[in-house]
Amino acid sequence: MRLGVLDVGSNTVHLLVVDAHPGARPLPAHSHKADLRLAELLDARGAIAPDGVERLIATVRDALHAAEDKGCEEVLPFATSAVREATNADEVLARVKDETGVDLQVLTGGEEARLTFLAARRWFGWSAGKLLLLDIGGGSLEVAYGIDEDPDAAVSLPLGAGRLTAGWLPGDPPDTEDVKALRRHVRAQIARTVGEFSRFGRPDHVVATSKTFKQLARIAGAPGSGEGLYVERLLTRASLEEWVPRLAAMSGGERATLPGVSENRAAQLLAGALVAEGAMDLLGVERLEICPWALREGVILRRLDHLPELLAGT
């Protein structure tokens, strides 16, 4: 069947269309995305501003048209931290449903971490052993650890690259004291969760997903996207520690000239690098591998897991 996954994230609204059936890997057929940056459209009360709600509705409507054009039999719509934490989330969800017919399912931080972990486990397989997963989104950082498909521990922290950039790094390039303050904040937040993972022992394999980690690995020398999905892409803590001060000294425009860094994400890259560095340091990670699959693939895989029982009930 042809499925569409509509991901309303903190940075983008992304429709991924795949051809999928149980027992096979989902094959991407089409991608439709819009840079909405919901995390930056919150007002002083933490609500999504009226203009942001209108833009969200229009973007969801466009995505639905794209899904219809591509022949999707079903669209799986979900939202993450930007909507989850908005003070007017219920109102926004009701407006979206009334005007587009889409019933956005808001994932909890824990669900987000667990579904992303599922995707990573399926990508690397059982031979990866005990798996530690890191994922930096626009609004949150997810960390999960386990040996099965459902992790033994999973947490979500409000340390997304977009959120931190908007709240802590107003300058371009940022002020040195602002960078130091953000670094302290990030490490204090992560340190609170270290014990939850260290009690399980050292992982056999550490992986990371998300655009932030992909870009950090790329500027540190990992192969570009043109080399294909199956090329190993690594990021070491040593290379990240070298890059953080260099990114801090750059403007957003200068970062956008780096290999693999998109113009619309360049401003967030420093905050993402501080989170990545803090997580790798405090969790004792020397190197990690980039996983091509993430949350959207996890949602698809979970849906396919339940497809046989749903068909049996028809």
Secondary structure, DSSP 8 states (H G I E B T S, - for coil): -EEEEEEE-SSEEEEEEEE--TTS--EEEEEEEEE--GGGSB-TTS-B-HHHHHHHHHHHHHHHHHHHHTT-SEEEEEE-HHHHT-TTHHHHHHHHHHHH----EE--HHHHHHHHHHHHHHHH-GGG-SEEEEEE-SS-EEEEEESSSS-SEEEEES--HHHHHHHH--SSS--HHHHHHHHHHHHHHHHTTHHHHHTT---SEEEEESHHHHHHHHHTT---GGG-TTS--EEEHHHHHHHHHHHHTS-HHHHTTSTT--TTTGGGHHHHHHHHHHHHHHTT-SEEEE-S--HHHHHHHHHHHHHHHHHHT-
